[in-house]
Amino acid sequence: MTIAEVADFLFVSRSHVRRLLESGDLLGARGDDGEYIVDEESVRTYRLEMDERARRYLDSQTEADEPPGL
């Protein structure tokens, strides 16, 4: 996948995808043209992990956690 495709898939910016590659959260390599080719499996794994984190966070919230007046 290209950086642009990954950004669309994850709903993030291309610069964020580059940071994820630099930090090792996503796997990729530079192609012959100098552009990153991102490993699709690492993207899908990252998305599943982020979805699970969001789900756990939302499940942990109670009415007591809401700001006053809502």
Secondary structure, DSSP 8 states (H G I E B T S, - for coil): --HHHHHHHHTS-HHHHHHHHHHTSS-EEE-TTS-EEE-HHHHHHHHHHHHHHHHHHHHH--GGGS-TT-
